[in-house]
Amino acid sequence: MLADTILEMLRHEIPTQEFERYIQQLSFFEKASRSDLVVFTAPNILICNWVKTKYASKISHLFEVKTGIKPTVKIVPENKKSHVSTAGASVPLTLLEETKQTKSTLLNPSYQFESFVVGSSNQYAYSAAKSIAEKPGKMYNPVFIYGPTGLGKTHLIHAIGNFSLTQGKSVIYTTIEQFMNDFTYNLKNGSMDRFREKYRQCDILLIDDVQFLSNKIQTQEEFFHTFNELHAKGRQIVLTSDKPPKMINGLEERLKSRFEWGLIADITLPELETKIAIINKKCELDGIALGSDIVHYIASNMGDNIREIESAIINLNAYASLMRQEITLEFAKNVMREQIKEKRNNITLEDIIHLISKELNIKPSEIKSKKRSKNIVEARRIGIYLARTLTPNSMPSLASFFGMRDHTAVSHNMKKINELIDNDEHFRLRLEELKHKVLTKEKETL
């Protein structure tokens, strides 16, 4: 069958995991298809949206390559199949309208509550998101989630949207940039009624990156009225930002006030244990096998941006597959060397000494002195180890900084601390925690 051939062609052009997770679940609906219209069914609306967003145009192109005709590709839920008229092999307009969604309403089906790793840094935001997904418009409205880039804000609001779709709710997800573009387009074309119907008739409105409303006076005015109307109807509003409402410069006070009406939840930098759990979860979902030593290395050295960490894992696995190479710790270090080097170039020796001083309650001058008490010797060795592994400084320069005779003294200290790492699990974990804090600069005065 031609459709099977097309999907097999697609298999060789996209990631295997995406093909198996999404494309393989499609079924060709021959009775509703024709030369200029190809219809596939999928088990649920999430897969429909995902395939339409990423691969509908690609599938259409592959049909054109094989037949010379470029058809419209439709992906419809399996449970709507019975509503498709087979007379004349046509699909009613109502069905096509039902499955057609604008770009701003599309949700990533892989962002579910089940795939979100919960730790102390995001527990409050997760609990709030879960509660309002289960009882939209009842618990807290609006919900405002803020925190640095790449820590899971978008994952959470997509999870709210995906859960709500399974409950039969109408959901609009958009970034504030898409909202502004949509507003500008409809304003220029005199179709603001269509714009308002779209954004003010949904059950749940999810808006990402509202900090970009800053100084956008016309858009703020429109968003103000959209917010008021949805809130008055008891419709759920969820917003994300990289900072809390009161810290968004260029935002009208009346909007700041409304954003603070409900619940404000922050997501902070993840602790080492949460990062390890996130990496393990990512590996489990994507079928990637990494040893615990590699997981610890990535968690300790790749910073806090979860998107960057996930991307690094995917790249590492892809490179290993292409090279037909087992992923060992040494292999991982080589592949990720440039990424980690870029992060380490921003770390100074003073940063390291300051942190050790604070964490171990030892004066910076003592760490660099020739004192031999046990706690000072240990602090000095930790400082040498972190400086050697986290900065580009040579052993001679470190010997000079720490007031040692020459580079052989640094080498001797590195040997001693590596022995402790191998033989003392408690010390190793403590060292990893300190390294993590240096990399993420979790110090008040740095």
TORRO-271947 format. One record per residue (C-alpha): residue number from 1; x, z, y. Coordinates in steps of 0.2 Angstrom, whole numbers, padded with zeros to 4 digits. Layout:
// TORRO-271947
> NUM:X:Z:Y
...
// end
This chain:
// TORRO-271947
> 1:0000:0000:0000
> 2:0006:-0005:0017
> 3:0003:0013:0025
> 4:0014:0021:0011
> 5:0028:0008:0015
> 6:0027:0013:0033
> 7:0028:0031:0030
> 8:0043:0028:0018
> 9:0052:0019:0032
> 10:0048:0034:0043
> 11:0056:0046:0031
> 12:0073:0038:0034
> 13:0072:0039:0053
> 14:0067:0057:0055
> 15:0073:0075:0049
> 16:0069:0078:0031
> 17:0061:0094:0035
> 18:0049:0087:0047
> 19:0044:0073:0035
> 20:0041:0086:0021
> 21:0032:0098:0032
> 22:0021:0086:0042
> 23:0021:0068:0038
> 24:0020:0071:0019
> 25:0003:0079:0022
> 26:-0005:0064:0030
> 27:-0017:0053:0020
> 28:-0021:0035:0025
> 29:-0040:0033:0029
> 30:-0042:0015:0023
> 31:-0060:0013:0026
> 32:-0059:0018:0045
> 33:-0043:0007:0048
> 34:-0042:-0011:0053
> 35:-0027:-0022:0059
> 36:-0027:-0015:0077
> 37:-0032:0003:0072
> 38:-0024:0014:0059
> 39:-0031:0031:0054
> 40:-0023:0045:0045
> 41:-0031:0062:0040
> 42:-0021:0078:0041
> 43:-0026:0095:0033
> 44:-0028:0104:0051
> 45:-0028:0101:0069
> 46:-0011:0108:0071
> 47:-0003:0095:0060
> 48:-0014:0082:0069
> 49:-0007:0087:0086
> 50:0011:0088:0080
> 51:0011:0071:0072
> 52:0002:0063:0087
> 53:0014:0070:0099
> 54:0030:0066:0090
> 55:0027:0051:0079
> 56:0011:0041:0082
> 57:0020:0029:0093
> 58:0034:0027:0080
> 59:0022:0024:0066
> 60:0013:0011:0077
> 61:0030:0002:0080
> 62:0034:0002:0062
> 63:0017:-0007:0058
> 64:0021:-0019:0071
> 65:0038:-0023:0063
> 66:0029:-0026:0046
> 67:0014:-0035:0052
> 68:0017:-0042:0070
> 69:0002:-0032:0076
> 70:0004:-0016:0085
> 71:-0010:-0005:0081
> 72:-0017:0011:0089
> 73:-0013:0026:0077
> 74:-0026:0040:0076
> 75:-0023:0056:0067
> 76:-0039:0066:0063
> 77:-0043:0082:0054
> 78:-0048:0081:0036
> 79:-0064:0091:0039
> 80:-0070:0077:0051
> 81:-0068:0063:0039
> 82:-0086:0064:0034
> 83:-0091:0060:0052
> 84:-0081:0044:0052
> 85:-0092:0029:0051
> 86:-0086:0017:0038
> 87:-0098:0003:0043
> 88:-0088:-0011:0050
> 89:-0072:0000:0047
> 90:-0075:0008:0064
> 91:-0072:0025:0070
> 92:-0085:0032:0083
> 93:-0079:0035:0100
> 94:-0085:0053:0099
> 95:-0072:0057:0085
> 96:-0058:0048:0094
> 97:-0062:0058:0110
> 98:-0062:0074:0100
> 99:-0045:0071:0093
> 100:-0037:0064:0109
> 101:-0028:0077:0119
> 102:-0018:0076:0134
> 103:0000:0080:0134
> 104:-0003:0097:0143
> 105:-0014:0103:0129
> 106:-0002:0100:0114
> 107:0005:0115:0105
> 108:0020:0117:0093
> 109:0012:0121:0076
> 110:0029:0129:0071
> 111:0026:0143:0084
> 112:0016:0155:0074
> 113:0015:0174:0075
> 114:0021:0175:0057
> 115:0037:0166:0062
> 116:0041:0177:0077
> 117:0054:0190:0074
> 118:0049:0207:0081
> 119:0062:0219:0088
> 120:0063:0233:0101
> 121:0067:0220:0114
> 122:0050:0210:0112
> 123:0038:0223:0103
> 124:0027:0226:0118
> 125:0025:0208:0122
> 126:0022:0203:0104
> 127:0009:0217:0102
> 128:0000:0211:0118
> 129:0000:0193:0113
> 130:-0007:0197:0096
> 131:-0021:0208:0103
> 132:-0027:0196:0116
> 133:-0027:0182:0103
> 134:-0038:0192:0092
> 135:-0050:0197:0106
> 136:-0047:0184:0121
> 137:-0054:0189:0137
> 138:-0058:0207:0131
> 139:-0042:0217:0130
> 140:-0031:0212:0145
> 141:-0033:0197:0157
> 142:-0022:0190:0163
> 143:-0007:0193:0152
> 144:0009:0190:0161
> 145:0025:0189:0150
> 146:0042:0188:0158
> 147:0060:0188:0153
> 148:0076:0177:0153
> 149:0076:0159:0146
> 150:0076:0157:0128
> 151:0070:0174:0122
> 152:0053:0169:0115
> 153:0040:0168:0129
> 154:0035:0150:0125
> 155:0035:0155:0106
> 156:0022:0169:0110
> 157:0010:0159:0120
> 158:0010:0144:0108
> 159:0007:0157:0094
> 160:-0008:0163:0104
> 161:-0014:0145:0106
> 162:-0012:0141:0088
> 163:-0021:0156:0082
> 164:-0035:0153:0094
> 165:-0037:0135:0088
> 166:-0040:0142:0070
> 167:-0054:0153:0078
> 168:-0063:0138:0085
> 169:-0058:0141:0103
> 170:-0054:0127:0116
> 171:-0036:0129:0122
> 172:-0026:0122:0136
> 173:-0007:0124:0136
> 174:0003:0117:0150
> 175:0019:0121:0160
> 176:0017:0123:0178
> 177:0026:0107:0181
> 178:0014:0098:0171
> 179:-0001:0106:0180
> 180:0007:0101:0196
> 181:0009:0083:0190
> 182:-0009:0082:0184
> 183:-0015:0090:0200
> 184:-0005:0077:0211
> 185:-0011:0062:0200
> 186:-0029:0067:0201
> 187:-0028:0071:0220
> 188:-0021:0054:0223
> 189:-0034:0045:0212
> 190:-0049:0054:0219
> 191:-0053:0062:0201
> 192:-0052:0080:0205
> 193:-0068:0083:0196
> 194:-0060:0078:0180
> 195:-0045:0089:0183
> 196:-0056:0104:0187
> 197:-0067:0101:0172
> 198:-0051:0100:0161
> 199:-0043:0116:0167
> 200:-0059:0127:0170
> 201:-0069:0124:0155
> 202:-0057:0130:0142
> 203:-0058:0147:0133
> 204:-0039:0150:0134
> 205:-0027:0144:0147
> 206:-0009:0146:0144
> 207:0003:0142:0158
> 208:0022:0142:0155
> 209:0035:0144:0169
> 210:0024:0150:0184
> 211:0039:0154:0194
> 212:0040:0135:0198
> 213:0024:0138:0209
> 214:0035:0144:0222
> 215:0032:0136:0239
> 216:0020:0123:0231
> 217:0006:0128:0244
> 218:-0007:0115:0239
> 219:-0005:0118:0220
> 220:-0005:0137:0223
> 221:-0022:0134:0232
> 222:-0029:0125:0217
> 223:-0022:0136:0204
> 224:-0029:0151:0214
> 225:-0047:0144:0212
> 226:-0044:0139:0194
> 227:-0038:0157:0190
> 228:-0053:0165:0199
> 229:-0066:0154:0190
> 230:-0059:0157:0173
> 231:-0057:0175:0176
> 232:-0075:0177:0182
> 233:-0081:0169:0166
> 234:-0071:0180:0155
> 235:-0059:0167:0149
> 236:-0042:0172:0144
> 237:-0027:0168:0155
> 238:-0009:0170:0149
> 239:0006:0166:0160
> 240:0025:0166:0157
> 241:0039:0167:0170
> 242:0058:0172:0171
> 243:0054:0186:0183
> 244:0039:0198:0186
> 245:0026:0192:0199
> 246:0032:0203:0213
> 247:0049:0195:0212
> 248:0044:0177:0213
> 249:0048:0171:0231
> 250:0037:0159:0239
> 251:0022:0164:0229
> 252:0006:0169:0240
> 253:0002:0188:0239
> 254:-0016:0184:0233
> 255:-0008:0176:0218
> 256:0004:0189:0215
> 257:-0010:0202:0216
> 258:-0020:0192:0203
> 259:-0006:0190:0191
> 260:-0004:0209:0191
> 261:-0023:0212:0187
> 262:-0020:0213:0169
> 263:-0005:0217:0158
> 264:0013:0213:0162
> 265:0025:0213:0147
> 266:0044:0209:0148
> 267:0055:0203:0134
> 268:0073:0209:0136
> 269:0089:0204:0128
> 270:0089:0206:0109
> 271:0099:0219:0101
> 272:0111:0214:0088
> 273:0099:0218:0073
> 274:0085:0208:0081
> 275:0097:0193:0083
> 276:0102:0194:0065
> 277:0084:0195:0059
> 278:0080:0180:0070
> 279:0094:0170:0062
> 280:0089:0175:0045
> 281:0071:0170:0048
> 282:0076:0153:0055
> 283:0087:0150:0040
> 284:0073:0154:0028
> 285:0060:0143:0037
> 286:0072:0128:0038
> 287:0080:0131:0020
> 288:0097:0134:0027
> 289:0109:0145:0017
> 290:0121:0155:0027
> 291:0131:0170:0021
> 292:0129:0187:0029
> 293:0147:0186:0037
> 294:0142:0169:0045
> 295:0125:0176:0051
> 296:0135:0191:0059
> 297:0147:0180:0067
> 298:0134:0169:0075
> 299:0124:0184:0081
> 300:0139:0192:0088
> 301:0147:0177:0097
> 302:0133:0165:0102
> 303:0125:0176:0116
> 304:0106:0179:0118
> 305:0098:0163:0121
> 306:0087:0161:0105
> 307:0085:0142:0107
> 308:0104:0140:0109
> 309:0106:0150:0093
> 310:0093:0140:0083
> 311:0101:0124:0089
> 312:0118:0130:0084
> 313:0112:0134:0066
> 314:0104:0116:0065
> 315:0119:0108:0071
> 316:0130:0118:0059
> 317:0119:0113:0044
> 318:0118:0095:0049
> 319:0137:0094:0051
> 320:0140:0102:0034
> 321:0128:0090:0026
> 322:0136:0075:0034
> 323:0154:0081:0029
> 324:0147:0086:0012
> 325:0155:0103:0015
> 326:0150:0121:0010
> 327:0147:0132:0025
> 328:0160:0145:0025
> 329:0164:0157:0039
> 330:0180:0147:0043
> 331:0170:0131:0043
> 332:0157:0139:0055
> 333:0170:0145:0067
> 334:0178:0127:0068
> 335:0161:0119:0071
> 336:0155:0131:0084
> 337:0172:0134:0092
> 338:0169:0124:0108
> 339:0152:0132:0111
> 340:0159:0150:0109
> 341:0174:0145:0119
> 342:0163:0140:0134
> 343:0155:0157:0133
> 344:0171:0167:0132
> 345:0179:0159:0147
> 346:0168:0170:0158
> 347:0174:0186:0150
> 348:0188:0196:0159
> 349:0200:0209:0153
> 350:0192:0221:0166
> 351:0175:0218:0158
> 352:0181:0223:0141
> 353:0190:0239:0148
> 354:0175:0244:0158
> 355:0163:0243:0144
> 356:0175:0252:0132
> 357:0177:0266:0145
> 358:0159:0268:0147
> 359:0154:0267:0129
> 360:0168:0278:0122
> 361:0169:0290:0137
> 362:0187:0287:0140
> 363:0195:0283:0157
> 364:0201:0265:0160
> 365:0218:0271:0165
> 366:0219:0281:0148
> 367:0216:0265:0138
> 368:0230:0256:0146
> 369:0242:0272:0145
> 370:0255:0277:0132
> 371:0245:0292:0126
> 372:0244:0294:0108
> 373:0228:0305:0105
> 374:0217:0298:0091
> 375:0202:0293:0102
> 376:0213:0284:0115
> 377:0223:0275:0102
> 378:0207:0269:0094
> 379:0199:0264:0111
> 380:0215:0254:0115
> 381:0215:0245:0098
> 382:0197:0240:0101
> 383:0201:0234:0118
> 384:0216:0223:0111
> 385:0205:0216:0097
> 386:0190:0212:0109
> 387:0202:0204:0122
> 388:0211:0194:0108
> 389:0195:0188:0100
> 390:0184:0186:0116
> 391:0196:0179:0129
> 392:0209:0165:0129
> 393:0223:0177:0134
> 394:0239:0176:0124
> 395:0247:0191:0115
> 396:0262:0192:0128
> 397:0249:0192:0142
> 398:0239:0206:0133
> 399:0255:0216:0130
> 400:0258:0215:0149
> 401:0240:0220:0153
> 402:0240:0235:0141
> 403:0258:0241:0146
> 404:0266:0237:0129
> 405:0283:0233:0124
> 406:0280:0215:0119
> 407:0268:0204:0109
> 408:0274:0212:0092
> 409:0265:0228:0098
> 410:0249:0218:0100
> 411:0251:0210:0083
> 412:0254:0227:0075
> 413:0238:0233:0083
> 414:0228:0218:0077
> 415:0234:0221:0060
> 416:0228:0239:0060
> 417:0211:0235:0067
> 418:0208:0221:0054
> 419:0212:0234:0040
> 420:0199:0246:0047
> 421:0186:0231:0048
> 422:0189:0228:0030
> 423:0189:0246:0024
> 424:0177:0255:0036
> 425:0159:0248:0037
> 426:0154:0260:0050
> 427:0168:0255:0061
> 428:0165:0237:0058
> 429:0147:0238:0064
> 430:0152:0249:0079
> 431:0165:0235:0084
> 432:0152:0221:0082
> 433:0140:0231:0093
> 434:0153:0233:0107
> 435:0158:0214:0105
> 436:0139:0210:0107
> 437:0138:0220:0123
> 438:0153:0212:0130
> 439:0146:0195:0127
> 440:0129:0199:0134
> 441:0136:0210:0148
> 442:0123:0224:0145
> 443:0133:0235:0157
> 444:0125:0241:0173
> 445:0141:0238:0184
> 446:0148:0222:0177
// end
